[in-house]
Amino acid sequence: MLPKVLPQVELAVKLFSAIKLLETISITYDDHQLTYTKEIEQKKEVHRRWLELYNIVEDLAKEGIVVKDLETGLIDWYGRHDGRNIWICYKLGEENVAFWHEFNAGFAARQSIELLKKQ
């Protein structure tokens, strides 16, 4: 599943970063009307990026992927082991899917998938 969704996760992280940057830009011109027009254009651009990001996250959700952190590209998806629900966990930049954690736990409680094989 990872090769299928990885491009979307990478794009989502880039979009989120771009949105954060766009939201920090403030340009003032001598002409008040021009300043106002540019602010509207900037807000429209930010809005378009948020919509694009929302659509990506929604598409990922349809694949069963839960985006946990847009800054780091942290995603989880449902798994089952020994009759219990678990999260399979991946963070952008990791070589492969190598971690999991309990449903009621978070990133700090990640454990190696190798441990599942030993249970």
C-alpha positions in Angstrom: 0.0 0.0 0.0 2.9 2.4 0.8 4.1 2.9 -2.8 0.5 3.7 -3.8 0.0 6.4 -1.2 3.5 7.7 -0.7 3.3 10.3 -3.5 0.1 11.7 -2.0 1.7 11.9 1.5 4.8 13.7 0.1 2.6 16.2 -1.7 0.4 16.8 1.4 3.5 17.6 3.4 4.8 20.0 0.7 1.4 21.7 0.5 1.2 22.1 4.2 4.6 23.7 4.3 3.7 26.0 1.5 0.5 27.0 3.2 2.3 27.9 6.4 4.8 30.0 4.4 2.1 31.7 2.4 0.2 32.6 5.6 3.3 34.4 6.9 3.8 36.7 3.9 2.5 40.2 4.3 3.2 42.8 1.6 2.1 46.4 1.8 2.1 48.8 -1.1 1.8 52.6 -1.2 -1.5 52.2 -3.0 -4.1 51.0 -0.5 -6.3 49.4 -3.3 -3.3 47.5 -4.6 -2.5 46.2 -1.1 -6.1 45.1 -0.7 -6.2 43.4 -4.1 -2.9 41.5 -3.4 -4.2 40.4 0.0 -7.3 39.0 -1.6 -5.3 37.2 -4.2 -3.0 35.7 -1.5 -6.0 34.6 0.6 -7.5 32.9 -2.5 -4.2 31.1 -3.2 -4.0 29.9 0.4 -7.6 28.8 0.2 -6.9 26.8 -3.1 -3.9 25.1 -1.4 -6.0 24.2 1.7 -8.7 22.7 -0.6 -6.0 20.7 -2.5 -4.6 19.5 0.8 -8.0 18.6 2.1 -8.7 16.6 -1.1 -5.5 14.6 -0.7 -6.2 13.8 3.0 -9.7 12.8 2.0 -8.4 10.5 -0.7 -5.9 9.0 1.7 -8.7 8.4 4.2 -10.7 6.5 1.5 -7.6 4.2 1.3 -7.8 3.7 5.1 -4.9 6.1 5.8 -5.1 8.4 8.8 -2.9 11.4 8.5 -1.5 12.1 12.0 1.1 14.9 11.3 1.3 17.0 8.1 4.7 18.5 9.1 6.5 15.2 9.4 4.3 13.0 7.1 3.2 10.7 9.9 0.5 8.3 8.8 -1.3 5.3 10.4 -3.6 2.7 9.1 -5.6 0.0 10.7 -4.2 -3.5 11.3 -5.1 -6.5 13.3 -2.9 -8.7 15.3 -3.9 -11.6 17.6 -7.5 -10.5 17.5 -6.9 -6.9 18.4 -6.9 -3.7 16.5 -3.5 -1.9 16.1 -2.2 1.0 14.1 0.5 0.4 11.5 2.7 3.4 11.6 4.9 5.1 9.0 6.7 8.4 9.0 7.9 10.0 5.7 11.6 9.3 5.1 11.6 5.9 6.8 12.9 3.2 4.5 9.9 0.9 4.9 6.9 0.2 7.1 8.6 -1.0 10.3 6.5 0.2 13.2 3.1 -0.3 14.9 1.4 0.8 18.1 -1.7 0.1 20.1 -5.0 2.0 19.2 -4.9 4.0 22.4 -1.2 4.9 22.1 0.6 7.4 19.9 3.9 7.9 18.1 6.0 7.7 21.3 4.7 4.1 21.9 5.7 2.8 18.4 7.2 -0.7 18.4 9.0 -2.7 15.8 6.9 -4.8 13.5 9.5 -7.5 14.2 8.0 -7.8 17.7 4.6 -8.8 16.2 6.3 -11.7 14.4 7.7 -13.0 17.7 4.3 -12.9 19.5 
